[in-house]
Amino acid sequence: MPMSSRLKPGNILAQRWFARAEVEVEADRYVRYLAERGYARDTVERYFRSVAHFVHWVSQRDVALCDLSESQVNQFLHVHLPHCRCARQCCRTEVDARAALKHFFAMLGNAQTKPVPSVSTSIAAELAGFERHLIEVRGLANSTCTVRLRDVRQFLVDRFGTSTVRVSTLVSADVVRFVMRRTTGLGPGSVNSVVLSLRSYFRFKASCGTSTTSLIAALPRVALWRLAGLPNFLTPAEIRQLLNAFNRDSATGMRDFAITRCLLDLGLRRAEVAHLRLDDIDWRAGVMRVRGKGRRTDVVPLPRLTGQAIATYLRYGRPQTTRREVFVRHRPPLNAAASVDLVRSAVRHAADRCGLQQRVRGTHIFRRTIACRMVQRGAPFKEIADLLRHRSLDTTTIYAKVDLLALRRVALSWPGRRP
């Protein structure tokens, strides 16, 4: 008996829409796909009805599922759903439809796992060429590529809209106007990120033979004094307060506590925690392999407390899964690795519970904390740089400012002060 037939009678209309579009097999597959990932029956039914609504809408336009475009998906979500008159029983909730389609496209193996703002064919081709340049020539990480493409997409849409992209027609005023609008209200670091994205794109176009010297010169220089401020770090009392905020009797609490110990004891980045695999830990030797930025791999010692937290989670908290990542999801979709957002959320939720939400807004504060503790204990900067896996000692020098005892010994007296 088909899986979709096990849904309650209220979904007969959805089944009929799948049948009319001649994709009954995909309907049954989709229900099984969601059930295998641990979704509740009510959630499966809502998603099933949402996808059926979309399939019905697409079939009326004689478009095959394999030929769908981003603009068509967005048209369904933003134009059709608010004014839908397909049937009284159909699902019209955009949140459900967006989540349901994300899983449906993932099941079909479609690279479009989530709708993104639609762009013209010319801009899409331009972005595809720029993406190849970032990956194949520059060798940038996926997260960096995503930021660069986002900023350049916004620039091209702002300037060209649906017309053909002609960078040779741009003038300096176009660049200045976009940067001023795009960066209103942003901090210096965020402004600099937008500038870097545009500079990278203009240099890419220059390598293709288009003159962009005046456009690059129009980009503002952002004042970023790297050593201007003091690094923010947690005190020992705040660390104890945060660690006590985890419920280590629950599976999720064991996982989140182990994640936090990796961040706090080893100074790992959140992506490094999310990508940590079972094979990366050598329990006998007491070391761990870390896959860091720039495709760099390092071997670091595994502290006893960190190892105990991970071992406790693996033995008593980690659900059965085929994944090789150490940390996995405990809520649907199951059998999936923990994402970088899950790592950040684990820390943020704990900070909220113990009243440290203003102090712990992300995971990078743990790297600063471990560095500041080592400085205050007299550790050499080379040792700190090795632990944090900094490529240059210059990156580590900011932590010299927290060694107040050493600074007092070299500080000069204020002019006019009595001896």
Protein Blocks (a to p, Z undefined) as FASTA:
>chain_A
ZZklmpcfklmmmmmmmmmnopmmmmmmmmmmmmmnopafklmmmmmmmmmmmmmmmmmn
opafklpcfklmmmmmmmmmmmgckbmkbccbfklmmmmmmmmmmmnopablbccddddf
klmmmmmmmmmmmmmmnopafklmmmmmmmmmmmmmmmnomaccdfklpcfklmmmmmmm
mmgoiafklmmmmmmmmmmmmmmmmmnopacklmmmmpccddddfklpccddddfklmmm
mmmmpcfkbmklmmmmmmmmmmmmnopafklmmmpcfklpcfknopacdddehhiacddd
ddfklmmmmmmmmmmmmccdfbfbfbdcfbdcehiacdfklmmmmmmmmmmmnopmmmmm
bfklmmmmmmmmmmmnopafklmmmmnopabfklmmmmmmmmmmlmmmmpccdehiaZZ
